[in-house]
Amino acid sequence: MKKMIFTGGSGKFGKVFKRLNFKRKNIYYPSSNIFDVTNLKKMERFIKKIKPKYIIHSAAISRPMHLHKKKIERSISTNIIGTSNIVKLCHKYKIKLIYFSTNYVYPFKKGNYKEDDPLLPFNNYAWSKLGGECAVQMLKNSLILRICMTEKPFVHKYAYSNLKTNFMFHEDLAKIFLKLINKKGIINIGGPVQSVYSFAKKNNKMIKKKLIKIGKNNLPLNSTMNIWKFKKIL
């Protein structure tokens, strides 16, 4: 029953996690007004009040992806500097940090990327998440999760059949998430390798198939991860 602060409780994963863990009184979901990652003093006041043993940091600017090109200062302030602020406080108050990153930090050519493989983010969003990782790596008592997940039901009317990924649904991660928090280092988190179309069709037989052209929409055709470490934990 160690106390935890969960950032991003109003986000897509945060809402699912909160719903599945609503009976747990030891998890706090402060709003961004109370726990503003760009405001070190505000966060420190809340940390002194709660005295958490863990901070689960899922708050970030993600979609729409073009925001990270048009307003890079906002992306940098929240995803990079905001994460660095949390790392500073975790170090100061001896708090374990669990950081949500993304599979998009890997190159998008061969796939099957392991946690210690070279990185090459393919867009500004991925660079902002890797920037956060750089700060977290300096904190020994930390865990970085490179995650590939999406909403349930699948939100689009069509899915790409030639784009391989490790998608899993938010609720599938939320159900087993607390099994991960005492691990350290980096763990790839996702489901079996398959096309987006194969993944989506399992829950929606009416989903339409579509092909993505190389270079179209700036999406990686193969950013699949090796999830052996994740499966071993489960």
PEWO-V951338 format. One record per pair of residues at least 24 apart in sequence whose ideal C-beta (glycine too) atoms are under 10 Angstrom apart, sorted by sequence separation. I is the first residue (numbers start at 1). J is the second residue. If there is no record, write none. Layout:
i: (I & I)
j: (J & J)
//
This chain:
i: (1 & 2 & 3 & 4 & 5 & 6 & 7 & 8 & 26 & 28 & 35 & 59 & 102 & 105 & 149 & 166 & 167 & 168 & 1 & 2 & 3 & 4 & 5 & 7 & 27 & 57 & 101 & 104 & 105 & 148 & 149 & 165 & 166 & 167 & 1 & 9 & 26 & 57 & 102 & 103 & 104 & 147 & 165 & 166 & 167 & 8 & 26 & 27 & 28 & 29 & 32 & 59 & 102 & 119 & 166 & 167 & 7 & 26 & 101 & 102 & 105 & 145 & 165 & 166 & 167 & 6 & 7 & 8 & 27 & 30 & 57 & 100 & 101 & 115 & 164 & 165 & 167 & 193 & 5 & 7 & 57 & 99 & 102 & 164 & 165 & 169 & 194 & 55 & 101 & 102 & 115 & 164 & 165 & 167 & 168 & 193 & 55 & 100 & 101 & 145 & 163 & 164 & 167 & 192 & 193 & 57 & 99 & 113 & 162 & 163 & 165 & 166 & 167 & 190 & 193 & 55 & 99 & 161 & 162 & 163 & 164 & 165 & 169 & 190 & 193 & 55 & 101 & 145 & 160 & 161 & 162 & 164 & 190 & 192 & 7 & 38 & 54 & 99 & 145 & 159 & 160 & 161 & 188 & 189 & 190 & 191 & 99 & 143 & 159 & 160 & 161 & 188 & 190 & 5 & 52 & 55 & 62 & 97 & 98 & 99 & 143 & 145 & 158 & 159 & 187 & 188 & 189 & 17 & 38 & 43 & 47 & 60 & 65 & 97 & 105 & 143 & 158 & 159 & 161 & 188 & 191 & 192 & 37 & 38 & 53 & 55 & 56 & 57 & 58 & 60 & 62 & 99 & 106 & 143 & 144 & 146 & 147 & 148 & 149 & 156 & 159 & 160 & 161 & 187 & 188 & 189 & 190 & 5 & 17 & 37 & 40 & 44 & 48 & 52 & 53 & 54 & 55 & 56 & 57 & 58 & 59 & 60 & 105 & 143 & 144 & 145 & 146 & 147 & 148 & 149 & 159 & 188 & 189 & 5 & 14 & 36 & 37 & 40 & 43 & 47 & 51 & 53 & 54 & 55 & 56 & 57 & 58 & 60 & 62 & 97 & 104 & 142 & 143 & 144 & 145 & 146 & 147 & 148 & 149 & 154 & 158 & 159 & 187 & 188 & 38 & 39 & 42 & 43 & 46 & 47 & 52 & 53 & 54 & 55 & 56 & 57 & 96 & 99 & 101 & 102 & 103 & 104 & 141 & 142 & 143 & 144 & 145 & 146 & 147 & 148 & 157 & 186 & 187 & 188 & 14 & 37 & 38 & 40 & 41 & 44 & 51 & 52 & 54 & 55 & 56 & 57 & 91 & 95 & 97 & 98 & 99 & 100 & 101 & 102 & 103 & 104 & 140 & 142 & 143 & 144 & 145 & 146 & 156 & 185 & 189 & 5 & 13 & 14 & 37 & 40 & 43 & 44 & 47 & 48 & 79 & 83 & 87 & 90 & 96 & 97 & 98 & 99 & 100 & 101 & 102 & 103 & 139 & 140 & 145 & 154 & 155 & 159 & 187 & 4 & 6 & 12 & 32 & 36 & 37 & 39 & 40 & 43 & 47 & 79 & 82 & 83 & 86 & 90 & 95 & 96 & 97 & 98 & 99 & 100 & 101 & 102 & 103 & 150 & 154 & 183 & 187 & 3 & 5 & 9 & 11 & 37 & 38 & 80 & 81 & 84 & 87 & 88 & 91 & 94 & 95 & 96 & 97 & 98 & 99 & 100 & 102 & 153 & 154 & 157 & 161 & 162 & 163 & 183 & 3 & 4 & 5 & 6 & 7 & 8 & 11 & 37 & 40 & 44 & 47 & 76 & 79 & 80 & 83 & 84 & 87 & 91 & 137 & 154 & 156 & 159 & 161 & 162 & 163 & 2 & 3 & 4 & 5 & 6 & 7 & 8 & 9 & 10 & 11 & 36 & 37 & 40 & 44 & 75 & 79 & 80 & 83 & 86 & 87 & 90 & 91 & 100 & 137 & 150 & 154 & 157 & 158 & 159 & 160 & 161 & 162 & 163 & 2 & 3 & 4 & 5 & 6 & 7 & 8 & 9 & 12 & 32 & 75 & 78 & 79 & 80 & 81 & 82 & 83 & 84 & 85 & 86 & 87 & 88 & 91 & 136 & 150 & 153 & 154 & 157 & 158 & 159 & 160 & 161 & 162 & 180 & 183 & 2 & 3 & 4 & 5 & 6 & 7 & 8 & 11 & 12 & 35 & 76 & 77 & 79 & 80 & 81 & 83 & 84 & 87 & 88 & 90 & 91 & 152 & 153 & 156 & 157 & 158 & 159 & 160 & 161 & 162 & 1 & 2 & 3 & 4 & 5 & 6 & 7 & 8 & 72 & 75 & 76 & 79 & 80 & 83 & 84 & 87 & 90 & 112 & 152 & 156 & 158 & 160 & 162 & 6 & 7 & 71 & 75 & 79 & 80 & 82 & 83 & 86 & 111 & 113 & 133 & 154 & 157 & 159 & 180 & 8 & 69 & 70 & 74 & 75 & 78 & 80 & 81 & 84 & 111 & 112 & 153 & 156 & 163 & 165 & 176 & 179 & 180 & 68 & 69 & 72 & 76 & 80 & 87 & 108 & 111 & 165 & 179 & 68 & 69 & 72 & 75 & 108 & 160 & 163 & 164 & 165 & 66 & 67 & 68 & 160 & 163 & 164 & 165 & 166 & 173 & 176 & 65 & 66 & 67 & 68 & 163 & 164 & 165 & 166 & 176 & 65 & 66 & 68 & 160 & 162 & 163 & 164 & 165 & 166 & 168 & 65 & 68 & 162 & 163 & 164 & 165 & 166 & 64 & 65 & 68 & 160 & 163 & 166 & 63 & 103 & 168 & 62 & 103 & 61 & 103 & 166 & 60 & 62 & 61 & 62 & 60 & 61 & 60 & 116 & 115 & 116 & 115 & 117 & 60 & 114 & 115 & 100 & 115 & 114 & 7 & 57 & 113 & 148 & 7 & 148 & 148 & 147 & 7 & 57 & 98 & 146 & 148 & 5 & 112 & 146 & 98 & 106 & 111 & 98 & 147 & 98 & 146 & 57 & 96 & 98 & 101 & 103 & 145 & 14 & 96 & 98 & 101 & 103 & 13 & 54 & 55 & 56 & 58 & 99 & 101 & 102 & 103 & 57 & 96 & 101 & 11 & 54 & 56 & 58 & 100 & 5 & 4 & 3 & 4 & 6 & 7 & 8 & 7 & 2 & 4 & 126 & 123 & 122 & 123 & 122 & 123 & 126 & 122 & 122 & 117 & 111 & 113 & 117 & 108 & 111 & 112 & 113 & 115 & 108 & 109 & 111 & 113 & 114 & 115 & 108 & 109 & 110 & 111 & 112 & 113 & 114 & 115 & 107 & 108 & 109 & 110 & 111 & 112 & 113 & 114 & 115 & 106 & 108 & 109 & 110 & 111 & 112 & 114 & 115 & 104 & 107 & 108 & 111 & 112 & 114 & 115 & 104 & 106 & 107 & 108 & 103 & 106 & 105 & 106 & 58 & 104 & 106 & 103 & 56 & 102 & 103 & 56 & 103 & 54 & 56 & 103 & 56 & 54 & 53 & 54 & 16 & 13 & 16 & 13 & 16 & 12 & 13 & 12 & 13 & 12 & 12 & 12 & 69 & 20 & 20 & 27 & 19 & 65 & 66 & 16 & 17 & 21 & 65 & 16 & 17 & 20 & 21 & 24 & 65 & 15 & 16 & 19 & 20 & 13 & 14 & 16 & 17 & 18 & 21 & 13 & 16 & 17 & 20 & 21 & 12 & 13 & 16 & 17 & 20 & 11 & 15 & 16 & 13 & 14 & 17 & 13 & 16 & 17 & 13 & 4 & 4 & 2)
j: (25 & 26 & 27 & 28 & 29 & 30 & 31 & 32 & 50 & 52 & 59 & 83 & 126 & 129 & 173 & 190 & 191 & 192 & 26 & 27 & 28 & 29 & 30 & 32 & 52 & 82 & 126 & 129 & 130 & 173 & 174 & 190 & 191 & 192 & 27 & 35 & 52 & 83 & 128 & 129 & 130 & 173 & 191 & 192 & 193 & 35 & 53 & 54 & 55 & 56 & 59 & 86 & 129 & 146 & 193 & 194 & 35 & 54 & 129 & 130 & 133 & 173 & 193 & 194 & 195 & 35 & 36 & 37 & 56 & 59 & 86 & 129 & 130 & 144 & 193 & 194 & 196 & 222 & 35 & 37 & 87 & 129 & 132 & 194 & 195 & 199 & 224 & 86 & 132 & 133 & 146 & 195 & 196 & 198 & 199 & 224 & 87 & 132 & 133 & 177 & 195 & 196 & 199 & 224 & 225 & 90 & 132 & 146 & 195 & 196 & 198 & 199 & 200 & 223 & 226 & 89 & 133 & 195 & 196 & 197 & 198 & 199 & 203 & 224 & 227 & 90 & 136 & 180 & 195 & 196 & 197 & 199 & 225 & 227 & 43 & 74 & 90 & 135 & 181 & 195 & 196 & 197 & 224 & 225 & 226 & 227 & 136 & 180 & 196 & 197 & 198 & 225 & 227 & 43 & 90 & 93 & 100 & 135 & 136 & 137 & 181 & 183 & 196 & 197 & 225 & 226 & 227 & 56 & 77 & 82 & 86 & 99 & 104 & 136 & 144 & 182 & 197 & 198 & 200 & 227 & 230 & 231 & 77 & 78 & 93 & 95 & 96 & 97 & 98 & 100 & 102 & 139 & 146 & 183 & 184 & 186 & 187 & 188 & 189 & 196 & 199 & 200 & 201 & 227 & 228 & 229 & 230 & 46 & 58 & 78 & 81 & 85 & 89 & 93 & 94 & 95 & 96 & 97 & 98 & 99 & 100 & 101 & 146 & 184 & 185 & 186 & 187 & 188 & 189 & 190 & 200 & 229 & 230 & 47 & 56 & 78 & 79 & 82 & 85 & 89 & 93 & 95 & 96 & 97 & 98 & 99 & 100 & 102 & 104 & 139 & 146 & 184 & 185 & 186 & 187 & 188 & 189 & 190 & 191 & 196 & 200 & 201 & 229 & 230 & 81 & 82 & 85 & 86 & 89 & 90 & 95 & 96 & 97 & 98 & 99 & 100 & 139 & 142 & 144 & 145 & 146 & 147 & 184 & 185 & 186 & 187 & 188 & 189 & 190 & 191 & 200 & 229 & 230 & 231 & 58 & 81 & 82 & 84 & 85 & 88 & 95 & 96 & 98 & 99 & 100 & 101 & 135 & 139 & 141 & 142 & 143 & 144 & 145 & 146 & 147 & 148 & 184 & 186 & 187 & 188 & 189 & 190 & 200 & 229 & 233 & 50 & 58 & 59 & 82 & 85 & 88 & 89 & 92 & 93 & 124 & 128 & 132 & 135 & 141 & 142 & 143 & 144 & 145 & 146 & 147 & 148 & 184 & 185 & 190 & 199 & 200 & 204 & 232 & 50 & 52 & 58 & 78 & 82 & 83 & 85 & 86 & 89 & 93 & 125 & 128 & 129 & 132 & 136 & 141 & 142 & 143 & 144 & 145 & 146 & 147 & 148 & 149 & 196 & 200 & 229 & 233 & 50 & 52 & 56 & 58 & 84 & 85 & 127 & 128 & 131 & 134 & 135 & 138 & 141 & 142 & 143 & 144 & 145 & 146 & 147 & 149 & 200 & 201 & 204 & 208 & 209 & 210 & 230 & 51 & 52 & 53 & 54 & 55 & 56 & 59 & 85 & 88 & 92 & 95 & 124 & 127 & 128 & 131 & 132 & 135 & 139 & 185 & 202 & 204 & 207 & 209 & 210 & 211 & 51 & 52 & 53 & 54 & 55 & 56 & 57 & 58 & 59 & 60 & 85 & 86 & 89 & 93 & 124 & 128 & 129 & 132 & 135 & 136 & 139 & 140 & 149 & 186 & 199 & 203 & 206 & 207 & 208 & 209 & 210 & 211 & 212 & 52 & 53 & 54 & 55 & 56 & 57 & 58 & 59 & 62 & 82 & 125 & 128 & 129 & 130 & 131 & 132 & 133 & 134 & 135 & 136 & 137 & 138 & 141 & 186 & 200 & 203 & 204 & 207 & 208 & 209 & 210 & 211 & 212 & 230 & 233 & 53 & 54 & 55 & 56 & 57 & 58 & 59 & 62 & 63 & 86 & 127 & 128 & 130 & 131 & 132 & 134 & 135 & 138 & 139 & 141 & 142 & 203 & 204 & 207 & 208 & 209 & 210 & 211 & 212 & 213 & 53 & 54 & 55 & 56 & 57 & 58 & 59 & 60 & 124 & 127 & 128 & 131 & 132 & 135 & 136 & 139 & 142 & 164 & 204 & 208 & 210 & 212 & 214 & 59 & 60 & 124 & 128 & 132 & 133 & 135 & 136 & 139 & 164 & 166 & 186 & 207 & 210 & 212 & 233 & 62 & 123 & 124 & 128 & 129 & 132 & 134 & 135 & 138 & 165 & 166 & 207 & 210 & 217 & 219 & 230 & 233 & 234 & 123 & 124 & 127 & 131 & 135 & 142 & 163 & 166 & 220 & 234 & 124 & 125 & 128 & 131 & 164 & 216 & 219 & 220 & 221 & 123 & 124 & 125 & 217 & 220 & 221 & 222 & 223 & 230 & 233 & 123 & 124 & 125 & 126 & 221 & 222 & 223 & 224 & 234 & 124 & 125 & 127 & 219 & 221 & 222 & 223 & 224 & 225 & 227 & 125 & 128 & 222 & 223 & 224 & 225 & 226 & 125 & 126 & 129 & 221 & 224 & 227 & 125 & 165 & 230 & 125 & 166 & 125 & 167 & 230 & 125 & 128 & 128 & 129 & 128 & 129 & 129 & 185 & 185 & 186 & 186 & 188 & 132 & 186 & 187 & 173 & 188 & 188 & 82 & 132 & 188 & 223 & 83 & 224 & 225 & 225 & 86 & 136 & 177 & 225 & 227 & 86 & 193 & 227 & 180 & 188 & 193 & 181 & 230 & 182 & 230 & 142 & 181 & 183 & 186 & 188 & 230 & 100 & 182 & 184 & 187 & 189 & 100 & 141 & 142 & 143 & 145 & 186 & 188 & 189 & 190 & 145 & 184 & 189 & 100 & 143 & 145 & 147 & 189 & 95 & 95 & 95 & 96 & 98 & 99 & 100 & 100 & 96 & 98 & 220 & 218 & 218 & 219 & 219 & 220 & 223 & 220 & 223 & 225 & 220 & 222 & 226 & 218 & 221 & 222 & 223 & 225 & 219 & 220 & 222 & 224 & 225 & 226 & 220 & 221 & 222 & 223 & 224 & 225 & 226 & 227 & 220 & 221 & 222 & 223 & 224 & 225 & 226 & 227 & 228 & 220 & 222 & 223 & 224 & 225 & 226 & 228 & 229 & 219 & 222 & 223 & 226 & 227 & 229 & 230 & 220 & 222 & 223 & 224 & 220 & 223 & 223 & 224 & 177 & 223 & 225 & 223 & 177 & 223 & 224 & 178 & 225 & 178 & 180 & 227 & 181 & 181 & 181 & 182 & 149 & 147 & 151 & 149 & 152 & 149 & 150 & 150 & 151 & 151 & 152 & 155 & 218 & 170 & 171 & 178 & 171 & 217 & 218 & 169 & 170 & 174 & 218 & 170 & 171 & 174 & 175 & 178 & 219 & 170 & 171 & 174 & 175 & 169 & 170 & 172 & 173 & 174 & 177 & 170 & 173 & 174 & 177 & 178 & 170 & 171 & 174 & 175 & 178 & 170 & 174 & 175 & 173 & 174 & 177 & 174 & 177 & 178 & 177 & 178 & 181 & 181)
//
